[in-house]
């Protein structure tokens, strides 16, 4: 299994590419609310991903030292998703709610695509 920090760095590259495409879409198309909603959701989703990676590292250290760890921060990540949704509902003239939700989910899709790509690429090498 690849190192968690290497995977996170690779995911960060994908995050910046997708965010830059969304910013270009927001700046050069008439679909401002759509892209701004995606940017909000994807930003919160990326923050949630960073939180999860940090907590998993701490979890691994706790297991190695035979210490207990009770949570991986699920409540914090859910609160981030709720915050993004509340912002989109409160300001519908700026943020498109389905785009916010799509942005929140996109980070997990990026993780799955990266994993699948690594599995195919890893098997094709001798």
LINGI-V438791 format. One record per residue. N is the residue number from 1. RES is the residue in three letters. PHI is phi in whole degrees, 0 to 359 (NA if undefined). OMEGA is omega in degrees with one decimal (999 if undefined). Layout:
N/RES/PHI/OMEGA
N/RES/PHI/OMEGA
//
This chain:
1/UNK/NA/-179.6
2/UNK/295/179.3
3/UNK/296/-176.6
4/UNK/297/-179.0
5/UNK/291/176.5
6/UNK/293/178.2
7/UNK/297/-179.2
8/UNK/295/176.9
9/UNK/297/177.5
10/UNK/295/178.2
11/UNK/295/177.6
12/UNK/299/176.3
13/UNK/299/179.3
14/UNK/297/179.2
15/UNK/299/-178.3
16/UNK/293/176.6
17/UNK/297/-179.2
18/UNK/293/178.1
19/UNK/294/178.3
20/UNK/293/175.6
21/UNK/296/178.9
22/UNK/292/178.2
23/UNK/294/175.8
24/UNK/297/176.8
25/UNK/296/178.3
26/UNK/293/-176.0
27/UNK/281/-170.6
28/UNK/242/177.4
29/UNK/238/178.2
30/UNK/280/-177.1
31/UNK/265/-175.1
32/UNK/298/-175.9
33/UNK/293/179.7
34/UNK/297/-178.3
35/UNK/288/177.9
36/UNK/293/174.8
37/UNK/296/177.5
38/UNK/297/179.8
39/UNK/298/178.5
40/UNK/298/-179.3
41/UNK/296/-178.2
42/UNK/290/177.0
43/UNK/295/177.8
44/UNK/294/177.0
45/UNK/297/177.3
46/UNK/292/176.2
47/UNK/297/177.1
48/UNK/297/177.9
49/UNK/296/177.9
50/UNK/299/177.5
51/UNK/299/-179.4
52/UNK/296/179.2
53/UNK/297/179.5
54/UNK/297/-179.7
55/UNK/290/178.0
56/UNK/293/175.7
57/UNK/298/178.1
58/UNK/296/177.8
59/UNK/297/178.3
60/UNK/297/177.4
61/UNK/295/179.4
62/UNK/295/178.1
63/UNK/294/-180.0
64/UNK/295/-179.0
65/UNK/263/-178.5
66/UNK/57/175.8
67/UNK/257/178.9
68/UNK/264/173.6
69/UNK/222/-168.7
70/UNK/265/-173.9
71/UNK/213/172.3
72/UNK/257/175.2
73/UNK/83/-179.0
74/UNK/299/-178.4
75/UNK/296/178.6
76/UNK/295/-180.0
77/UNK/291/175.5
78/UNK/295/178.4
79/UNK/297/176.1
80/UNK/297/178.3
81/UNK/294/177.7
82/UNK/295/178.2
83/UNK/300/178.7
84/UNK/298/179.6
85/UNK/293/178.8
86/UNK/296/177.5
87/UNK/299/-179.2
88/UNK/293/179.1
89/UNK/288/-178.3
90/UNK/289/-177.7
91/UNK/237/-177.5
92/UNK/291/177.9
93/UNK/285/178.9
94/UNK/252/-172.9
95/UNK/237/177.1
96/UNK/270/-172.5
97/UNK/302/177.4
98/UNK/299/176.7
99/UNK/290/176.5
100/UNK/297/179.9
101/UNK/295/176.8
102/UNK/298/177.7
103/UNK/296/178.0
104/UNK/297/-176.4
105/UNK/280/-174.3
106/UNK/300/-179.9
107/UNK/298/179.0
108/UNK/290/175.8
109/UNK/293/177.1
110/UNK/300/179.8
111/UNK/297/-179.2
112/UNK/293/178.8
113/UNK/294/178.3
114/UNK/298/178.8
115/UNK/297/-180.0
116/UNK/297/179.1
117/UNK/298/178.9
118/UNK/297/-179.7
119/UNK/293/179.3
120/UNK/289/-178.6
121/UNK/293/-179.1
122/UNK/293/-179.7
123/UNK/286/-176.5
124/UNK/279/178.7
125/UNK/275/-179.7
126/UNK/289/999
//
